[in-house]
Amino acid sequence: MKIRLLAISALLALTVSACGDDAAKKAEAAKAEAAKVAKEAAQKAEEAAKKAETAAGAAVDATKEVGKEMVVKAADATKEAADATKEAADATKEAADKAKAAVGK
């Protein structure tokens, strides 16, 4: 009877040990999978950061280009306004000269 109990105990011990080994293997596999997923997430985050940096750089470049264009357009508009003012002054002077000539006659 003792041998029978001893055999059953040994069998149960092996079964429990096998279950423990299986659980440990599953835990190790889960750890490895979690590490893999974390590494992939870090890579994706790094790629997204690089893309965001590139986009920000492009936005800065575009803003600089728009700024340059605005300076050129503002200079052109200022020149046109100065030309128009000169033309108006010339026209006013001409009209004043004509009026002076008409009064003098």
Secondary structure, 3 states (H helix, E strand, C coil): CHHHHHHHHHHHHHHHHHHHHHHHHHHHHHHHHHHHHHHHHHHHHHHHHHHHHHHHHHHHHHHHHHHHHHHHHHHHHHHHHHHHHHHHHHHHHHHHHHHHHHHHC
